[in-house]
Amino acid sequence: MALVDLRGREDEPAVRALLACAHGSPRSVDRAAARYRAGEWVLIGWEEGGALVACAGVERRASDEIALRSVAVAPERRGQGVGRALVDAVAGAATARRLVAETDADAVGFYRGCGFSVEGIEPTAGRARFRCARMIEPRAGSTAGVSALTFGELERAICSAARS
């Protein structure tokens, strides 16, 4: 299991299939892919045995906060801890003190299971919305679980996206 940098791979079929899991409609996937291509968000993948099984979009919001823009796990791998492993790896590689996400009722249990605190926020389009936050204790990173993406590369990518 390893983190991989998906920058420049937004239009690969396997990546788009995962993005569709998180973003739904082809139009929404296109909008998200455009933000990744533009460097507004950074797309990180999780590979197992050479196969892409999950991805997460991240955005540096402030020096102490990273936002998860989306988390997607291949349907056949859901419920096996892949999403949590990906979130934990992102948290472990980041130097921020807080990892945040906004979600709906469908995914709020996932974020609670990943150690996020959850609070209700203003509904959108008639759907309940939640802000999720997980405190991160910065520590010296280990590259043991990282292959194609090092801690420094991930941090530089997140910082670069924040300046855009």
Protein Blocks (a to p, Z undefined) as FASTA:
>chain_A
ZZddfehilmgmklmmmmmmmnopaklmmmmmmmmmnomaccddddeehiafbdcddddf
bfkbccdfbdcddfklgonlmmmmmmmmmmmmpmbfbdcddddfklmmmmmmnopacddd
ddeehiacdddddddddddddfklpckbcfklmmmmmmmmmmZZ
